[in-house]
Amino acid sequence: MIRLLTKEDFIDVYTKLNQRGLSFIASKFSFKKESRISSAFNTFRLENTNWWDVPAVQTRWNKMISGDEKTDFRDYLINHHLKDKQDLKVLSLGSGTCQHEIYYAGFTNVFSEILCVDLGLNNIEKAQKIAQEKQLNNIHFKCEDIYKTTFKDNYYDLVVFHASLHHFSQLDELFKNKIIPALKDNGCLFINEYVGANRFQFPKKQIQTINSALDIIPKEYKVRGATNLVKNKFYGNGLFRVYLADPSESVSSANILETVYKYFKIVEERSFGGNILMSVFKDIAYHFVDVDTEKQTVLNNLFMIEDDYLKENKPDFLVGFYQKK
């Protein structure tokens, strides 16, 4: 079901106005699509307003991905899929602030060269500064349009996407003309991605379950950050607002796995859900950064609701490791 405009959109605009100011809202009314995309990635976000800011959620991800609450997806990639590998050349597309790639670069015995490519200049400049401070010589950066830049053929051992592949619209072109030629014959792909509904147009059942989850949260923990608004209900995202905020947002996310499977064989996929928790925690995550017994009980019940939903529905988020066909 496509929703062009919902009550959620007006609430979100008001919330963003309080959290980020009028200048951020005004940036979304540029006639240039590229400017709106760039503003989405160049803006530093208010802390603790999203599901990934909740420590218990991060622990849950680790358990779902690696089987160990203390081992995140990065260490799982290095110690499991890349075990005993050396001198690897990595290409990261849509790398953002490159926090994960900078972490990888610290393993100089594994990664000899990492190239990060991103459209956001602020992100690249910040990443370059951090890499210099850490004296990392095996990581390099490009601020370019990925569709327009060129890469060495048959050169990279691994291509990675960290929450960026769902921002690409021309998936088949990207894989056929950029990723596949750049990879060696035995090259691999690693994704940590949103693969759910395009433009966050969630099905009715998903929205109903999100609201069932909100119902079990005490009122005092549902006040949206920087506002007095209580998040009693989630109304679904309007297509117009999602596009206006970022024209590249989940533009073809539902087609990611289909495209991946066309060019790669599955080595391993691990779901970490998100169908319910992402929307539930938006703007109220800060209440659950520090937890007591009551909040922990709420968290446990929320996790159970998402787990039950995932028993009959495909996950919105997963990590996957794939081998080039």
Secondary structure, DSSP 8 states (H G I E B T S, - for coil): ---S--HHHHHHHHHHHHHH-HHHHHHTT-S-HHHHHHHHHHS---TT-SGGG-HHHHHHHHHHHHSSTT--HHHHIIIIITTT--SEEEEEES-TT-HHHHHHHT-TTTEEEEEEEES-HHHHHHHHHHHHHTT--SEEEEES-TTT----TT-EEEEEEES-GGG-S-HHHHIIIIIHHHEEEEEEEEEEEE-SSGGG---HHHHHHHHHHHHTS-GGG-B-TTS--B--------HHHHHHH-TTTTSSGGGHHHHHHHHEEEEEEEEEE-TTHHHHHTTTGGGGSS--HHHHHHHHHHHHHHHHHHTTS--SEEEEEEEE-
